[in-house]
Amino acid sequence: MPKKDTNKKLKITLTKSTIGCLEKQKKTIEALGLKKIRQFVIHSDSESLRGMLFVVKHLVTIEEVI
């Protein structure tokens, strides 16, 4: 199994509102550290982060940062 680059960072931007979303999706957005639309956070890439992003992929945009 190839090792992942631990230095890879992801820029996560909230692009849509959480109004009308499931409670699980709202909690995931909050756990990522996002509160307002167009706010962004930078996190280290990991398996658990990828799982969180899968749950809210329709609400965020994801960019790789060097």
N, C-alpha and C positions, 0 to 999 in steps of 0.2 A: 504494500500500500504506500503510495507516494506521500511524503510529508507536505503539509500546507505551509505556505510562507507566513510565518507568524507576524511579520512586520506589515502585512497588508492591512490597510485601513479602508473602511467604507463610510462614505458621506450619505446620510439618510435624511431626506427632506420630506416633511409632511406636506402633501399637495392637496388632499381632500379632507373635508370635515368628518368628524366621527359621529355627528348627529345621525341617528337612525341605525348605527352599527350595533353589532352584538356586544355584549358586556365584555366578553373575552378579548375582542379587538380593541376596545377602549382601554382596557387594562394593559394590553401589550404596548399600545402607543405610549401610555403613561410610563411604563417600565423602560421604554427606550429613551425616555427623557424629553419627549416632544409634547408641547402644549398648544402651540398656535400654528396656523397654516403658514407655510413658507419658512418655518423655523427648521434648522438643521442641526444634527449632531454627528460627531465622528466617533466610530467605535472600531475596535480591532476585530478583524474577521475571525469567526469561530463557528463551530457547528451549532451551538445553542443560539447564537445571533441569527444564523441563517434560518433556523426553525421559527424564530419570532417574526422574521421578515416574511416568511411564507404565509403566515396568518394574516398579515396586513399589506400584502403586496399591491393591492388595489388602491391603497391610501397613500403610499409613499413612492418616492423615486430614489434609486440607489445608484451611487457613482463610486467607482474605485478611486482612491486617493493615494498618491505615492508618498 
